[in-house]
């Protein structure tokens, strides 16, 4: 397989991006740092905005959703928006508010299941905690990112001697009683909660009594890496959907002066339905787009005209064909790793792609000079969805649903192809550029 140095560098940059982003709050921090380095400036939602043509800005809501945009040089009502949407969250485990419990011998951490992870993949891994804590300070409540780099906890399997049918029936974990993580022995004279708060305070660099609350994600400390005879594959956690966040950001940062306004929206809470103040089914994107239009002197009708001249890509990972499970796939739409980005189609609009969107996708592929594939879910299995249909409905935006093929989606350790990630970023870069026009229908 011919893999170029550029493709390998791009894949390594993706792994570095993920390894620096063990929670949705860290994802946004990583995005913001990379945007800052390329001249983008932060706008606060509570301030007035006056961005100029060609201006590069971003907005953060709730610490884990971010929208970045580059203003076009043309009149917004005539040139419209080109939008890429992705999500910052991944399915997994989150600490409960009263997480620490146990006895004098061993403390455990109670967790809630976030989204739909493959729970068995969390066993026997080097797990740790990352997220944010909220601190009491003289100036009020402050949020601070927190991350334990070293393994802190573990979810050991029950030995096969006590679970003889595990290989025949699969590993089944009771979410309440069998998912708590083993932490270690408590310190003498401390309650379980005091012990946990002391750990968090030591990492946050503050007294334990200053910690008011926390939001902590369980993550795998093993860094991403390559595998395969030619290192043609990569493995890491959170490939769903940080492959799309990374590809979208890469495309935006490569975008030069353009007539239209380029937007990349990265949302939290996709894995749990997107209905929140910072989710894709909330007001965040509409609020930002309307304020962009207002700052450019557009009326309400001018904003609606801009939307009518706009196009969106919903970027989310796709299910790569697993040769050990051929009956899980629609046989004529089985996509392969390193076969190119996948267009996702579902006639019931679980994916937002329609005929014009498919035609545009194929034109973008041609212009980008990359391979592509078309994914359709097996008809007798329930189909997942993306942020595409909800944004398309809320804003009236024609939308392409597409993404990078993955193996083991929602595992703590997913796999993807080196070539696919580079190809997807190139495709999104062409999408944000000036080389194509909206389909006429």
N, C-alpha and C positions, 0 to 999 in steps of 0.2 A: 504493500500500500504506500503510495507516494504522499507523504505528509511534509509540508514545507516548514521551514524554520518559523515563518510568520504564523502559521497555524499553531505550532507548538507554543510559541510565545503567548499567543492569544489564550490558549487553553491553560497555560500556567498562570496567566493573569486572572482567569476565572477562578482557579483554585485558591489563589491568594485572596481574591475578593471574598470568597466564601469563608475561608479560614479566619478572616478578620471580622466576620459577621455572624456570630453564633446565636443571635436573637434578632427579631424584627427591629428592635431599637438600635442594635449595632449595625444592621443593614443600612438604616437611614443615616447613621453617623458615617459609615463608609462612603455612601453615595455623596453626602454633603462634603466630605473631605476631598473627594475626587473632583467634585464640581468647583469647590473653592480654588483648587489648584489650577483650574482652567479658566478662571476669571468670572465664574458665576457668583452672584451675590444673593444673600438671603433676604427675603421680604417677609415681614411679619403681617399676619392677617389683621391684626388690630391697628396697623398703621395705614396711612394713605399711600397710594402707589402712583408713581409717575415714570414708568419705564419708557425709554426711548427706542426708536426703531433700531433693530439689531441688538438690543439689550439682552443680557443673559442673566436669568434669575431663577430662584427656586423658593418654594414655600413648604413648610413642614407643619403637619397637623398631628397632634397627639403623640409626637415623638417617634412614630413608626410608619407614617405615611408621608410621602414627599412627591411634589409635582415640580418638575423643572421645565423651563421653556426658553426658547430663543425667539425673540420677536422678529417678524419678517420686515422686509423693507417696503413691501407693498401695502396698499390700503386693505385692512383686515376684512372688510365686507366683500371685497373682490377676490382676495387670495385665500382666505379661510385658514383652518388648522390642519396639521397632520399630526396625529396622536398615536403614541405607543402606550399601551397599558400593561402592567404586570403586577405581581404581588410579592410582598416582602416576607410574608409568613409561611411557615411550613408546618405540617402536622407533627405532633410530638407530645411531650409531657410538660406540664407547668406545675410549680409548687403551689400547694394550698396555703391560704393565709396562716393557718395554724398547722404548719407542716411537720414540725419535729415532734416525735413521740417515741415511746419505748420504755426501757427500764435501765437499771444500773449497769447492765451488761452491754446493750447495743441500742443505739438510736436509729430510727428510720425517718425518712422524709415522705410524707403523704403527697401524692400528685393527682392532678386531674388530667384526663385525656383531652388534648386539644386537636380538634379535627379528626381525621381518620388515618392515624399511623398504623403500620404493621407492627403491633406491639412486641411480637416475639423478637424482632430485630434489636430491641433495646436491651436484651439480656446479654450478660457477659461482655459488656462494652465498657470502655474507660470513660465514664460519664462525669460531667461537671455542671456547673450552674452559670448562667449568664442572663443579664437583663438590666433592670434598673431598680434602685432604691430611692425612696422619698425621705428627705432629711429635714428635720426642724433646724432653722437657722435664724439669726437676728433679722434677716431680711424677708423671712417667710419660708414657706415650703419650697424645697429645691429638689429637682430630680438629678440623679447621678448614675451614669452607666457603671455596671459592675460585671466583672468576669473572673472566674477562677480558671486559670490556664491549666493547672494540673488536675488530674483525675481526683474527684472529691467523693464520689458515691458510686454504687454499683447495684445491678439487679442480677444476682447470680441465679442460674437455672437450678431447678430441683434435680438432683441426681437421678439418672435413669432407674436406679434401684428402687426408687419410691414412685416412679412415674413410668411404668413399664410400657405403656402404650403410646408414648410420646411420638415415636417414629411412625406409627400407623395412623394415629388420630390427629397429630399436629400439636404444637404447644398452645395451650389455652390458658390465658391469664385472667383471673378475676380482677376487674378494674379497681375494686375497693380494697381487697385483702391481699392481693398478690403482686401489686405494682409498686408499693412503697419501696423506696431505694434504701439500701443499707448505707449508713453514714459512718458509724464508729461509736466507740464508748463515750459517754458524756464526762465532763469534768466533775469532780466531786463537789457536791453542794449546789450544783446548778440544775435548774429545771431544763427540760428539753428545749423550750422556747428560748431561754436565756443562752443556752449553748449555741443555738443557731444564730441568734442575733449577734453574739460575740464573734462568730465566724464572719458574718456579713460586715460587721463594723470594722474588723481588722482589715478586710479587703477594701472597704470603702474609705478607710482612713478617718474614722470618726468614732466618737463614743457610742456604745450600744443604745444608750437612751435617746440619741438623736434620730434613730431610725423609726419612722412612723409606719411605713408600709413598704411592700416590695412587689415586683412582678418579675418572676424568674423562670427562665426557660431551661429545660434539661437538654444538654448537647453532648455530642461525642467529641472527645478531645483529639482523636486521631485525625491528622491533617489529610487533606486530599492528595491523591497521587495518580499515577498512570499505571496501566496494566496492559497485557497483551504482548504477543511476540515482538511487535514493533512499537509498543507503547501507544497504540492507536486508540485506546480507550482511557477514560478517566473515571475515577470514583470519588465520591464525597457525600456528605450530608447536604440537604437543602438544594440539590440540583433542581428540584421542583420547589420554588420557581426562580432561584437566583441565576439560573442560566439565562432567563429572560431579562431579569433586572440588569445583569452584566451586559448582555447584547444590546439592550435598549440604551443604556448609558453610553456604551462604546459608540453607537451610531450617533447619538446626540452630540457627543464631544468631537466627532469628526465632521459635523455639519458646519459648513461655511455660510456666508451671506446668502439668504434665500428670500424670495418674495413673500412666501407664506410663513405662518408661525408654527414652529416645531415644538411639540409638547411630549414629555415623557412623564407618565403618572404611575407611581409605585404605591400600591395600597396594602395596608394590613387587613386582616380578617377575611381574606378570600376563602380560606379553608373552613370557615365556620359560617359562610353564607353572605358575608360582605355587608350585612345590615348593621352599621354602626356609624358614629359621627365621622369616622375617618376611613370607612370602608368604601368600596367602589359603588355600592348601592346607596351611599349617603350623598351629601351635598357638596363634598370637597371639590370634585372636578368641575361641576357646574359653577360653583362659587368662583373658582380661580379663572375659568374661561370668561365668565361675565365681567370680572374685574379687569381682565386684560382688555376686553372690548371697551369697557368704560374708560380705561386709561388712555385708549387710542381715539377717544372722542366718538365712538360708535353709539348710535341709538339702539333701542331694543330691536327694532327691525334690522338694523345693521348687524347686530349680533346673530340674529336668526339667519340672515343672508350668509354670514361667515360659516355657520354650522352647515348650511346647505351646500357649501363649497368645500366641505371637510371630509376626511377619511380617517378611519382608525384601524390599527392593528391590535388585537388582543393577543398578547404573547404569553403562551403558557405551554408547558411541556406536553409531549404526546407519548402514547404507549408504543414502545418498540416491540417488534415481534420476538417472542421468546420461543426458540425452537423446541424446548422441552414441553411446551404447553400449546400446541398448534390449535387445539379446539377452543381456545380462549379468544381467537381472533377471527375477524371477517377475512376469508381467505384471499379475496382479490384486492384487499386494502391493507395487507400486512406490511408495515413499514420497517425498515432495517436501520440499525445504528451505523452512522457514517454514510448513509444514503441521501443525506440532505434534509433541510427543514421540512416539516410535515404540515400541509394544509389540513385543517380539521373541519369535517362536514357532518352535520346531523339535520335531517329534514324537520325534526321537531324543535329546532332552534336551541338545543342544548349548547351547540356551537353556533356563532352568529353568521358564519359564512353563507352567502347565497351565490347565485350565478354570476352577477357582475363582480362580486368580491373574488370569486375563484378566477375569473378572467384576469382581473387586475393582479392577483397573486402570481399567475403564470407570466404576466408581462414583467413584473418586478424580478422574478427569477431569471428571465431572459436577460434583462438589463444588468443584473448582478453577475451573471455568468456562473451560477451555481446549480447544483442538482436539487431536485425537490421530490416530494412524495405526497400522496393523498391518503389521509387516514379517515376511515369510517368504522364506528364501533360495531361489534357483532350485534345483530338485530334482536337476539333473544337474551341479551344482557343489558342491564341498566347502564345508561351513559352518564358520565360525569359532565360537569359544565365549567364555565370560566366566567370572568368578569365581562366578557364580550357581549352576551345577550342583554344584560342589565344596563350597561352603558349605552348600547345601541338603542334600547327602548327609552331610556330616560332622556337622552339628548337627540335622538333621531339621527344617529350617525351610522352610515354604512360601515360595516366592520368585517375584517378578515381575522379569523381565528387560526393561529398557527403556532408552531413551537418546535423545540428540539426533541428528538426521540430519546426516551429513557428506558432503561431496564430497572425493575424493582421500585417503581414509583411509590412513594410514601414509606419506603424503608428508611432506616437511619443511615443507610449507606447505599446510595443510588449510583447508577453507571450511565455514561453517555459517551459520545464519540468526539474525538478531537476535531475532525473535519467539520462535523455538523455545527459546532459552536461558532467556529470562524465563519462558516457559510451563513448562519443565521444573522450574525452581526453585520455581515456585508449586505444581506438582503434588507435589513432594517435601515442601514445607511442609505441605500438607494431609495427606499420608501420616503425618508425624510428629505431627500434632495429634490432637484428641479427637473429630473430627466423624464418625467411622465405626467400625464394629465388624467383627471378623473374620467371614468367610463361614462359615456352618454347612453342613458337608458330611457 
